[in-house]
Amino acid sequence: MDPTTPLKGLRVVEFVHMVMGPTCGMVLADLGAEVIKVEPTPDGDNTRRLGGSGSGFFAFGNRNKQSLAVDLKSPDGMALVRRLLATADIVVENFRPGAMDKLGLGYEALSAGNPGLIYCSCKGFLPGPYEHRVALDEVVQMMGGLAYMTGDPGRPLRVGSSVNDIMGGMFGVIGILAALHERHATGKGRYVQAGLFENNVLLVSQHMAQYAVSGREAPPMTQRLPAWPIYDIFKTSDGQVFVGVVTDTQWQIFCEAFGLPELATDPALANRLQRVEARPRTIPMAAAVFASMTKAELMDKCEALGLPYAPIVRPVELFDDPHLNASGGLVPMTLADGTALKLPALPLAFDGARPGLRHNPPAVGADGAAIAATLGYTDAEIDHLRGLGVIVGA
């Protein structure tokens, strides 16, 4: 038994595009569930054809899945999908509010014939006054305080990743897993909803809590005084390194190892609060020491001393990260056009093993005939559907 596929035996049918919904399905697929991606004919999910900053979306979110490209406007296509959904444990969708209901594929309609079905809708907003608004990661970052906390005053800045889309999909998985646990006892499914906006609000909840507890509003991160004596990016002779010195023990180690013993014995620096207040004096001293070292020298010394440190890395440099490559942290895969690449695995390990690749991101409709066969369609019926254009692909 593969220890990295604890969800093996579960069938997931997804109607998704872009990032949030595909992330939810990808996590379930990486954990062993059979995930069938339902796509429109003849060209499949529009996400496949995105360019620019969206050009990696499909490759990112669709490994370990099967593709069923089907014409849902056709009675035969809808009949095939309904037969498939009757066998599903989980449905995931992230289209505009009401779209699945108009197709007759909403939770109420499907659960009537499949009461154990767990149905997850990944949306911009959970039920409430905003639920019919159109949402993007940028939209909820702006209205949810995250862009304010990231940029300079008066210059809100989007975080440099689709953090809400990705985390929103992950919260969809959390809800699904909770509903699965409950289903073991009750036999009944659930309607699970995950929201981009609400996800973003959770991300800034620490800043909300700070105000509630202290009465002081948190300034943007670019303007904040760090809570630690050393918690900064420093220049070396050939690059930049982040260094943190946060505990009393680390302060003593830092002072002795970097030739600043007078700071260790200074009574004005006896505790963390005093050291934070003294940063205008101590940070330039640390910066001068670090500037005399190479990037490698500083990182090697911090590692030997047990001090937190980090090189400043661009995403493209992660392809060559030794830890990721040695630990199964990058999953090799091949796209339908033959492009070979490796992308990050789930940040999980089961008994030391990382979830990996079972299926490359599928070509449009690559698994349609095989899926139809599992539903009882004969070869002749499958050929007929293919001839009508109801399904496409292999």
C-alpha positions in Angstrom: 0.0 0.0 0.0 1.3 3.4 -1.0 1.6 5.5 2.2 1.3 8.7 0.3 -2.2 7.9 -1.1 -4.6 7.8 1.9 -7.5 9.0 -0.2 -7.3 6.1 -2.6 -10.7 4.7 -3.5 -12.5 8.0 -3.5 -13.9 9.3 -6.8 -13.9 13.1 -7.3 -15.6 14.9 -10.2 -14.5 18.4 -10.7 -16.0 21.3 -12.8 -13.2 23.9 -12.3 -10.9 26.4 -14.0 -8.2 28.9 -13.1 -6.6 28.3 -9.7 -8.9 27.9 -6.7 -10.9 24.9 -7.8 -8.0 23.1 -9.5 -6.0 23.5 -6.4 -8.7 21.8 -4.3 -8.8 18.9 -6.8 -5.0 18.7 -7.1 -4.6 18.2 -3.4 -7.2 15.5 -3.3 -5.6 13.9 -6.4 -2.1 14.0 -4.9 -3.4 12.3 -1.8 -4.6 9.4 -3.9 -8.2 10.2 -4.9 -9.4 9.5 -8.4 -10.1 13.0 -9.8 -11.9 13.3 -13.0 -11.8 16.8 -14.6 -14.9 17.5 -16.7 -14.1 19.9 -19.5 -16.0 21.4 -22.4 -15.6 20.1 -25.9 -13.8 20.5 -28.2 -10.9 22.4 -26.7 -11.2 21.8 -23.0 -10.6 24.1 -20.0 -9.8 27.7 -21.1 -7.1 27.7 -18.5 -5.1 25.5 -20.8 -4.7 28.5 -23.2 -3.9 31.3 -20.8 -0.8 33.3 -21.6 1.4 35.7 -19.6 1.2 35.4 -15.9 -1.5 32.7 -16.3 0.6 30.5 -18.6 1.5 28.1 -15.7 -1.9 27.8 -14.2 -2.9 24.5 -15.9 0.4 22.8 -15.3 0.3 23.8 -11.7 -3.1 22.6 -10.8 -3.9 19.5 -12.9 -1.5 16.7 -12.2 -2.8 13.3 -11.1 -6.1 14.0 -12.8 -8.1 12.4 -15.6 -9.8 14.4 -18.3 -13.4 13.9 -19.6 -14.1 16.4 -22.4 -17.9 16.3 -22.9 -20.6 18.4 -24.5 -22.9 19.3 -21.6 -25.4 20.9 -24.1 -26.0 17.5 -25.6 -28.5 15.2 -23.9 -26.1 12.3 -24.5 -23.3 14.3 -22.9 -25.4 15.3 -19.9 -26.6 11.7 -19.5 -23.0 10.5 -19.4 -22.1 13.1 -16.8 -25.1 12.3 -14.6 -24.2 8.6 -14.7 -20.6 9.6 -13.6 -21.9 11.9 -10.8 -24.0 9.0 -9.4 -20.7 7.2 -8.7 -19.0 10.2 -7.2 -18.0 10.7 -3.5 -17.0 14.3 -4.0 -17.9 17.1 -6.5 -15.8 20.3 -6.7 -16.8 23.4 -8.7 -15.7 27.0 -8.8 -17.8 28.6 -11.5 -19.9 31.7 -11.0 -22.7 31.5 -8.5 -25.8 29.7 -9.9 -24.0 28.3 -12.9 -24.1 24.7 -11.7 -27.7 25.0 -10.6 -28.7 26.2 -14.1 -27.2 23.0 -15.5 -29.2 20.9 -13.0 -25.9 19.9 -11.4 -26.1 21.8 -8.1 -25.9 20.2 -4.7 -29.7 19.8 -4.1 -30.2 18.1 -7.4 -27.3 15.7 -7.2 -27.6 14.8 -3.5 -31.2 13.8 -4.0 -30.0 10.7 -5.9 -26.6 10.5 -4.1 -27.2 11.3 -0.5 -23.7 10.6 0.5 -22.3 13.1 -1.9 -19.9 15.8 -0.6 -20.2 18.9 -2.8 -17.6 21.6 -2.5 -18.2 25.1 -4.1 -15.1 27.3 -4.2 -16.3 30.8 -4.5 -15.3 34.4 -4.1 -17.5 35.0 -1.1 -19.4 32.8 1.3 -23.2 33.4 1.7 -24.0 37.0 2.6 -24.4 40.4 1.0 -21.3 40.0 -1.2 -21.9 36.5 -2.5 -22.9 37.5 -6.0 -19.9 39.7 -6.6 -17.2 38.8 -9.0 -14.0 38.1 -7.1 -10.3 37.8 -8.0 -7.3 37.3 -5.8 -6.5 41.0 -6.3 -10.1 42.0 -5.4 -10.1 40.3 -2.0 -6.6 41.3 -1.2 -7.6 44.9 -1.7 -10.9 44.8 0.2 -9.5 42.4 2.8 -6.6 44.4 4.1 -3.8 42.2 2.8 -2.7 44.6 0.0 -2.7 47.4 2.6 -0.4 45.5 4.9 2.0 44.5 2.1 2.5 47.9 0.4 3.7 51.3 1.5 1.2 53.7 3.0 -1.1 54.9 0.2 0.3 52.3 -2.2 -1.4 49.0 -1.5 0.4 46.1 -3.1 -0.9 42.7 -4.2 1.1 39.8 -2.7 3.3 38.2 -5.3 1.3 34.9 -5.5 -2.3 33.7 -5.8 -2.3 33.1 -2.1 -6.1 33.3 -1.6 -6.8 31.1 -4.6 -4.4 28.5 -3.4 -5.3 28.6 0.3 -9.0 28.8 -0.6 -8.7 25.6 -2.5 -6.9 24.1 0.5 -9.7 25.1 2.8 -12.1 23.5 0.5 -10.1 20.3 1.0 -10.2 20.8 4.8 -14.0 21.1 4.6 -14.3 18.0 2.4 -12.1 15.9 4.8 -14.2 17.0 7.7 -17.4 16.0 5.8 -15.9 12.7 4.9 -15.1 12.0 8.5 -18.7 12.8 9.5 -20.1 10.7 6.6 -18.4 7.6 8.2 -20.9 8.0 11.1 -24.0 9.4 9.4 -23.8 8.1 5.8 -24.8 11.5 4.6 -22.9 14.1 2.6 -22.5 17.8 3.0 -22.5 21.0 1.0 -19.1 22.6 1.7 -18.3 26.2 0.7 -14.9 27.9 0.6 -14.5 31.7 0.0 -11.6 33.8 -1.3 -12.6 36.9 0.7 -13.0 34.9 4.0 -9.7 33.2 3.4 -8.0 36.6 3.0 -9.6 37.9 6.2 -8.2 34.9 8.1 -4.7 35.9 6.7 -5.0 39.3 8.3 -6.6 38.2 11.5 -3.4 38.6 13.5 -3.5 42.3 12.6 -7.1 42.6 13.6 -6.3 40.8 16.9 -3.5 43.2 17.6 -5.8 46.1 17.4 -8.5 44.4 19.5 -6.0 43.5 22.2 -3.8 46.6 22.2 -5.9 49.4 20.7 -3.0 50.0 18.2 -3.6 49.6 14.5 -0.9 47.6 12.8 0.9 49.7 10.1 1.9 48.1 6.8 4.7 45.6 7.0 7.1 48.0 5.2 6.6 50.5 8.0 6.6 48.2 11.0 9.3 48.2 13.6 10.3 44.5 13.9 9.4 42.8 17.1 12.9 41.3 17.3 16.4 42.8 17.8 17.6 41.5 14.5 15.0 40.5 11.8 16.3 42.1 8.6 17.8 41.7 5.2 21.5 42.5 5.1 23.9 43.1 2.3 27.0 41.0 2.1 30.0 41.5 -0.2 28.2 39.5 -3.0 24.5 39.4 -2.2 21.7 39.6 0.3 20.8 37.4 3.3 18.0 37.6 5.8 19.2 37.1 9.4 17.1 36.7 12.5 18.2 36.9 16.2 15.1 36.5 18.3 15.8 34.8 21.6 18.1 35.7 24.6 20.2 32.7 23.8 20.6 33.7 20.1 21.5 37.2 21.1 24.4 36.0 23.2 25.5 33.6 20.4 25.3 36.4 17.8 27.3 38.9 19.9 30.1 36.5 20.7 30.4 34.9 17.3 30.3 38.1 15.2 32.8 40.1 17.3 30.4 42.3 19.2 30.9 41.1 22.8 30.2 44.5 24.2 26.6 44.3 23.1 26.2 41.0 25.1 27.2 42.7 28.3 25.6 46.1 27.8 23.0 46.6 30.6 20.9 48.7 28.2 20.4 45.6 26.1 19.5 43.2 28.9 16.1 42.1 27.4 14.3 41.9 24.1 12.3 45.1 24.4 15.5 47.1 25.1 17.3 45.5 22.2 14.4 46.3 19.9 14.4 50.0 21.0 18.1 50.1 20.5 17.9 48.9 16.9 19.0 52.3 15.4 22.3 51.7 17.2 22.8 48.0 16.9 21.6 47.2 13.4 24.3 49.4 11.7 26.9 47.5 13.7 25.5 44.2 12.6 25.2 45.4 9.0 28.9 46.5 9.0 30.0 43.0 10.2 27.9 41.2 7.6 29.0 43.5 4.8 32.5 42.3 5.3 31.5 38.7 4.6 30.5 36.8 1.5 26.9 35.5 1.2 28.2 31.9 1.6 30.3 32.8 4.6 27.4 34.4 6.5 25.0 31.6 5.7 27.5 28.9 6.7 28.2 30.7 10.0 24.5 31.2 10.8 23.8 27.5 10.1 26.7 26.4 12.3 25.5 28.7 15.1 21.8 27.7 14.8 20.7 31.2 13.9 17.7 31.7 11.5 18.8 32.9 8.1 17.7 32.8 4.5 19.1 33.7 1.1 17.0 36.0 -1.0 15.8 33.6 -3.8 13.8 34.1 -7.0 11.2 31.5 -7.8 13.2 30.3 -10.9 16.1 29.4 -8.6 14.0 26.9 -6.7 14.3 24.4 -9.6 17.9 23.8 -8.5 17.3 23.9 -4.7 19.2 21.0 -3.2 16.8 20.3 -0.4 13.7 20.2 -2.7 15.5 18.0 -5.2 16.8 15.6 -2.6 13.6 15.2 -0.7 11.0 14.7 -3.4 9.9 18.3 -3.0 9.7 18.8 -6.8 7.5 16.5 -8.9 8.7 15.7 -12.4 6.0 15.7 -15.0 5.4 16.0 -18.8 2.7 18.2 -20.3 0.6 17.0 -23.2 2.7 19.0 -25.6 5.8 17.2 -24.5 7.1 19.9 -22.2 9.1 18.4 -19.3 9.1 20.3 -16.0 9.1 19.8 -12.3 6.8 21.6 -9.8 6.5 21.7 -6.1 4.9 18.7 -4.3 2.4 19.1 -1.5 4.2 20.3 1.6 3.4 17.0 3.4 5.1 13.7 4.2 3.6 10.4 5.2 6.0 8.2 7.2 8.8 10.3 5.5 7.4 9.9 2.0 6.2 12.7 -0.2 3.1 12.5 -2.4 4.3 12.3 -6.1 3.1 11.9 -9.6 0.7 9.2 -10.7 -0.6 10.9 -13.8 0.7 13.7 -15.9 -1.6 16.7 -16.5 -4.0 15.2 -19.1 -4.5 16.1 -22.7 -8.1 17.3 -23.5 -10.4 14.3 -23.1 -7.5 11.8 -22.7 -9.5 9.5 -20.4 -13.0 10.0 -21.8 -13.4 6.5 -23.3 -11.9 4.8 -20.3 -14.2 6.7 -17.9 -17.2 5.9 -20.1 -16.3 2.2 -20.1 -16.2 2.2 -16.2 -19.8 3.5 -16.4 -21.0 0.6 -18.5 -20.8 2.1 -22.0 -19.9 -0.3 -24.7 -17.2 0.2 -27.3 -19.9 0.8 -29.9 -21.6 3.4 -27.7 -18.4 5.2 -27.0 -17.5 5.3 -30.7 -21.0 6.7 -31.4 -20.5 9.4 -28.8 -17.1 10.2 -30.2 -18.6 10.4 -33.7 -21.2 12.8 -32.6 -18.6 15.0 -30.9 -20.2 14.4 -27.5 -16.8 13.3 -26.2 -13.4 14.0 -27.7 -10.0 12.6 -27.1 -8.8 9.1 -26.7 
